[in-house]
Amino acid sequence: MISVSVVEAKYRRSNVAGEKTFLWNDADQEKRLFFLSKDFFSEKEDAILCYKESTDYSWVITNMRLIIMEYNKIDHYDLSLINKVGLGEVETNYQAKKNNNYLPVTIGDHIIKLQVEPAVWFVIYDILKFISNKKRKA
């Protein structure tokens, strides 16, 4: 389990304003209702950071899981299973830095392509890196 306040502080310190990425505690009722209507959360689970590309694709980082909804299919991954976060195209093409819209995340033994907002990708990278490093130190 990760601390809600630590993740919120990391996001706030970045001073980025995403249009599709937002902190749960800062979200208006309409944004929250979208996620609540999908029955994403289990008991004792607190949403922290959300991304909503469209009604077809969204994700949430909670204090316990990464939850991804793609075309009404919901996948959830325990945060302790996040092994590595990559930089995608940014690793080989520095120019891609401005328009990077995904991060490869190794969860268990497979890699998912997590969609992110180009203006916010580096913050999401830092947060997921923090989560994966925390697991290794535990």
C-alpha positions as CSV (number, residue, x, y, z in Angstrom):
1,M,0.0,0.0,0.0
2,I,1.3,3.5,-0.8
3,S,0.6,6.8,0.9
4,V,-2.0,9.0,-0.8
5,S,-0.3,12.1,0.5
6,V,3.1,11.2,-0.9
7,V,1.7,10.6,-4.4
8,E,-0.4,13.8,-4.2
9,A,2.7,15.8,-3.1
10,K,4.8,14.4,-6.0
11,Y,2.1,15.4,-8.5
12,R,1.6,18.8,-7.0
13,R,5.3,19.6,-6.9
14,S,5.5,19.0,-10.6
15,N,3.4,22.1,-11.3
16,V,1.8,20.5,-14.4
17,A,-1.8,21.0,-15.3
18,G,-3.1,18.1,-17.2
19,E,-6.4,18.2,-19.0
20,K,-7.0,14.5,-18.7
21,T,-4.8,13.7,-15.7
22,F,-6.0,14.8,-12.3
23,L,-5.8,14.1,-8.6
24,W,-8.8,12.4,-7.2
25,N,-9.1,14.8,-4.3
26,D,-9.1,17.8,-6.7
27,A,-11.7,16.2,-9.1
28,D,-15.1,17.6,-9.5
29,Q,-18.2,15.4,-9.0
30,E,-18.6,14.7,-12.7
31,K,-15.1,13.3,-13.1
32,R,-15.5,11.2,-9.9
33,L,-18.9,9.8,-11.0
34,F,-17.4,8.4,-14.2
35,F,-15.0,6.3,-12.1
36,L,-17.4,5.5,-9.3
37,S,-20.0,4.2,-11.9
38,K,-17.5,1.6,-13.1
39,D,-17.2,0.1,-9.7
40,F,-13.4,0.3,-9.8
41,F,-12.6,0.4,-6.1
42,S,-12.6,-2.2,-3.4
43,E,-13.1,-1.6,0.3
44,K,-10.4,0.4,2.0
45,E,-9.0,1.5,-1.4
46,D,-8.4,5.2,-2.0
47,A,-8.2,6.7,-5.5
48,I,-5.2,9.0,-5.9
49,L,-4.4,9.8,-9.5
50,C,-6.7,9.4,-12.5
51,Y,-6.4,9.7,-16.3
52,K,-9.4,9.7,-18.6
53,E,-8.6,9.7,-22.3
54,S,-12.2,9.0,-23.2
55,T,-15.1,6.8,-22.1
56,D,-13.2,4.0,-23.8
57,Y,-9.8,4.4,-22.0
58,S,-9.0,5.5,-18.5
59,W,-6.8,4.5,-15.5
60,V,-6.6,5.1,-11.8
61,I,-3.7,4.7,-9.4
62,T,-5.1,3.9,-5.9
63,N,-3.2,3.3,-2.7
64,M,-3.3,-0.5,-3.6
65,R,-3.7,-1.0,-7.4
66,L,-3.3,0.4,-10.9
67,I,-6.7,0.0,-12.5
68,I,-7.1,0.3,-16.3
69,M,-10.3,0.4,-18.2
70,E,-10.1,-0.2,-22.0
71,Y,-13.3,-0.7,-24.0
72,N,-15.3,-1.7,-20.9
73,K,-12.7,-4.3,-19.9
74,I,-11.2,-3.6,-16.5
75,D,-7.7,-4.9,-15.6
76,H,-6.3,-4.3,-12.2
77,Y,-2.7,-4.8,-11.0
78,D,-1.5,-4.8,-7.5
79,L,1.1,-2.0,-7.1
80,S,3.6,-4.5,-5.6
81,L,3.7,-6.3,-9.0
82,I,5.1,-3.2,-10.8
83,N,8.7,-4.2,-11.6
84,K,9.9,-1.5,-14.0
85,V,8.7,1.6,-15.8
86,G,10.3,2.5,-19.1
87,L,10.5,5.7,-21.1
88,G,9.2,4.3,-24.4
89,E,10.3,6.2,-27.4
90,V,12.0,8.9,-25.3
91,E,14.9,6.4,-24.5
92,T,15.9,6.3,-28.2
93,N,14.4,9.5,-29.6
94,Y,14.9,12.6,-27.5
95,Q,12.6,14.6,-29.8
96,A,9.7,12.2,-28.7
97,K,10.0,13.8,-25.3
98,K,7.5,16.6,-26.2
99,N,4.8,14.2,-27.5
100,N,5.3,11.0,-25.5
101,N,1.9,9.5,-24.8
102,Y,2.6,6.2,-23.3
103,L,4.9,4.5,-20.8
104,P,5.8,0.8,-20.9
105,V,5.2,-0.7,-17.5
106,T,6.4,-4.1,-16.5
107,I,3.9,-5.8,-14.3
108,G,4.8,-9.3,-13.2
109,D,6.1,-11.0,-16.3
110,H,4.4,-8.8,-19.0
111,I,4.5,-5.3,-20.2
112,I,1.5,-3.0,-20.6
113,K,1.5,0.2,-22.6
114,L,0.0,2.8,-20.2
115,Q,-1.4,5.8,-22.1
116,V,-0.4,9.1,-20.6
117,E,-1.0,12.8,-21.4
118,P,2.1,14.3,-23.3
119,A,2.3,17.2,-20.9
120,V,2.3,15.0,-17.8
121,W,4.1,11.8,-18.8
122,F,7.3,12.6,-16.9
123,V,5.3,13.0,-13.6
124,I,3.5,9.7,-14.1
125,Y,6.9,8.1,-14.8
126,D,8.3,9.5,-11.6
127,I,5.4,8.3,-9.5
128,L,5.4,4.8,-11.0
129,K,9.2,4.6,-10.6
130,F,8.7,5.6,-6.9
131,I,6.2,2.9,-6.5
132,S,8.4,0.2,-8.1
133,N,11.4,1.3,-6.1
134,K,9.5,1.3,-2.9
135,K,8.5,-2.3,-3.5
136,R,12.2,-3.3,-3.9
137,K,13.2,-1.6,-0.7
138,A,10.4,-3.2,1.3
